Amino acid sequence: MSTKSLETADESRSDRTRADILAIATEEFADKGFSGARIDEIAERTNTSKRMIYYYFGGKEGLYRSVLEAAYSGIRTTEAVAELDSLSPIEALARLTEITFDYHLHHPEFVRLVMNENIQRGSVIATIDSTRSRNDSVVGMIGRLLERGVAEGVFREGIDPFDLHMTMSALGFYNVSNRYTLGKIFAVDMQAPDMIARRRASVIHTVIASCRR
């Protein structure tokens, strides 16, 4: 095997190792928070070493930063590829709301990470510049969608895109963050397919109704 081929293979192994560490660390931080997660346990679960984790991420806080950045990048990337411009304003808003709802639904670890970071008063997320820029981008996308809807006479004027973003996020987030307490208190299965479908439809209806003229 040539030197270049060996270097490529080493790089590929390195990428896989880093990805494996990140995936397991996401589970650990989501389940136990920053204080409760242990580098030794992450190393054991990934068949690596504490030294290797420090090599890739510089330490526990560096690993946590990488986990948060990847988690926020996931939802922002999903939103960015929605191709909303090809849809009518109403259809585009429904699609974006559905994407937001489903991302929270299928990534409960993201919800737990956000909850844990809020317990820490957002001390780490505030230091990640890429997260701020991605969030600015999605708010801008919502703003353009609202402008298009106003121009076509289907949305009312004066809707703040950040407020709308919060509404969509909150409705999708609550469905996951409180699924267990709601299930116990009201004796319902919040994870049943029919319950999820009804809730998704209700959230989409609520968001669109709040924007219509």
C-alpha positions in Angstrom: 0.0 0.0 0.0 1.3 3.4 -0.9 2.1 6.1 1.6 -0.8 8.2 0.4 -3.2 5.2 0.8 -1.9 4.6 4.3 -2.5 8.2 5.2 -6.0 8.1 3.8 -6.8 4.9 5.7 -5.4 6.4 8.9 -7.5 9.5 8.4 -10.6 7.5 7.8 -10.0 5.5 11.0 -9.4 8.7 12.9 -12.7 10.2 11.6 -14.6 7.1 12.6 -13.0 7.1 16.1 -13.8 10.7 16.5 -17.4 10.2 15.3 -17.9 7.2 17.7 -16.6 9.2 20.6 -18.9 12.1 19.7 -22.0 9.8 19.4 -21.4 8.1 22.8 -20.5 11.4 24.5 -23.8 12.8 23.2 -25.7 10.0 25.0 -23.7 10.5 28.2 -24.0 14.3 28.4 -27.7 14.1 27.4 -28.5 11.5 30.1 -26.2 12.8 32.9 -25.5 16.4 32.2 -22.0 17.9 32.1 -21.2 17.3 35.7 -22.5 13.7 35.8 -20.8 12.5 32.6 -17.4 10.8 33.0 -14.6 10.7 30.4 -13.6 7.3 31.7 -17.0 5.9 30.9 -17.1 7.4 27.5 -13.6 5.9 26.8 -14.8 2.5 27.9 -17.9 2.5 25.8 -16.0 3.5 22.7 -13.1 1.1 23.3 -10.6 4.0 23.2 -8.7 5.7 26.0 -9.0 8.9 28.1 -5.8 10.0 26.5 -7.3 9.6 23.0 -10.4 11.7 23.9 -8.1 14.4 25.2 -6.1 14.2 22.0 -9.2 14.7 19.8 -11.2 17.2 21.9 -8.8 18.7 24.4 -10.7 17.6 27.5 -14.2 17.2 28.9 -15.3 20.7 28.2 -14.0 20.6 24.7 -15.9 17.3 24.1 -19.0 18.9 25.5 -18.6 21.9 23.3 -18.3 19.6 20.3 -21.4 17.6 21.3 -23.5 20.8 21.6 -22.2 22.2 18.3 -23.0 19.0 16.5 -26.5 18.8 18.1 -27.4 22.4 17.1 -25.8 21.9 13.7 -28.1 18.9 13.1 -31.4 20.8 13.4 -30.1 23.9 11.5 -28.8 21.7 8.6 -32.2 19.9 8.4 -34.0 23.2 8.2 -31.6 24.6 5.7 -32.2 21.9 3.1 -36.0 22.0 3.3 -36.2 23.8 -0.1 -39.0 26.0 1.1 -38.8 28.4 -1.8 -40.5 25.9 -4.1 -43.6 25.8 -1.9 -46.3 28.3 -1.3 -45.9 30.4 1.9 -48.6 28.3 3.7 -47.1 25.0 2.5 -43.6 26.2 3.4 -44.6 27.2 6.9 -46.3 23.9 7.4 -43.2 22.0 6.2 -40.8 24.0 8.4 -43.1 23.4 11.4 -43.2 19.7 10.6 -39.4 19.5 10.2 -39.0 21.2 13.6 -41.5 19.0 15.3 -40.0 15.8 13.8 -36.4 16.7 14.6 -37.2 17.1 18.3 -39.3 13.9 18.2 -36.5 11.8 16.6 -33.7 13.4 18.6 -34.7 13.3 22.3 -31.0 13.6 23.2 -31.0 17.1 21.6 -33.9 18.1 23.9 -32.1 16.7 27.0 -28.9 18.5 26.0 -30.7 21.8 25.7 -32.4 21.3 29.0 -29.1 20.5 30.7 -27.4 23.5 29.1 -30.2 25.8 30.4 -29.6 24.4 33.9 -26.0 25.7 33.3 -27.5 29.1 32.2 -26.2 28.6 28.7 -22.6 29.0 29.8 -21.1 26.9 27.0 -23.4 27.4 24.1 -22.8 31.2 24.4 -19.1 30.5 23.4 -19.9 28.6 20.2 -19.9 31.2 17.4 -21.0 28.8 14.7 -24.2 28.0 16.6 -25.1 31.7 16.8 -24.5 32.2 13.1 -26.6 29.1 12.2 -29.4 30.4 14.3 -29.3 33.8 12.7 -29.5 32.1 9.4 -32.7 30.2 10.2 -34.3 33.3 11.6 -33.4 35.1 8.4 -35.0 32.2 6.4 -38.2 32.5 8.4 -38.2 36.3 7.9 -38.0 35.9 4.1 -40.8 33.3 4.3 -43.0 35.7 6.2 -42.3 38.5 3.8 -43.3 36.3 0.9 -46.5 35.4 2.7 -47.3 39.1 3.4 -46.7 40.0 -0.2 -49.1 37.3 -1.4 -51.7 38.4 1.1 -51.8 35.2 3.2 -49.8 36.2 6.3 -50.5 39.2 8.5 -47.9 41.9 8.9 -45.8 42.5 12.0 -44.8 38.9 12.8 -41.4 38.8 14.3 -39.4 35.9 12.8 -37.6 35.2 16.0 -40.9 35.0 17.9 -42.3 32.6 15.3 -39.1 30.5 15.5 -39.5 30.3 19.3 -43.2 29.2 18.9 -42.3 26.4 16.5 -39.4 25.3 18.6 -41.4 25.4 21.9 -44.3 23.4 20.5 -41.9 20.7 19.2 -39.7 20.7 22.3 -42.5 20.4 24.9 -43.9 17.3 23.2 -40.6 15.5 24.0 -39.4 17.2 27.2 -42.6 16.6 29.0 -43.7 13.3 27.4 -43.2 11.2 30.6 -44.9 13.6 33.1 -47.8 14.2 30.7 -48.1 10.5 30.1 -48.3 9.7 33.8 -50.6 12.6 34.8 -53.1 12.1 32.0 -52.7 8.4 31.5 -51.9 8.7 27.8 -49.1 7.2 25.7 -47.3 10.2 24.3 -45.2 8.0 22.1 -48.1 6.2 20.4 -48.1 6.8 16.6 -51.7 8.1 16.6 -51.0 10.5 19.5 -47.8 11.8 17.7 -49.8 12.3 14.4 -52.5 14.2 16.2 -50.1 16.4 18.0 -48.0 17.1 14.9 -51.2 18.2 13.0 -52.3 20.3 15.9 -48.9 22.1 16.1 -48.9 22.8 12.4 -52.4 24.1 12.5 -51.6 26.4 15.5 -48.5 27.9 13.8 -50.3 28.6 10.5 -53.4 30.0 12.3 -51.1 32.4 14.2 -49.7 33.8 11.0 -52.8 34.0 8.7 -54.4 37.3 7.9 
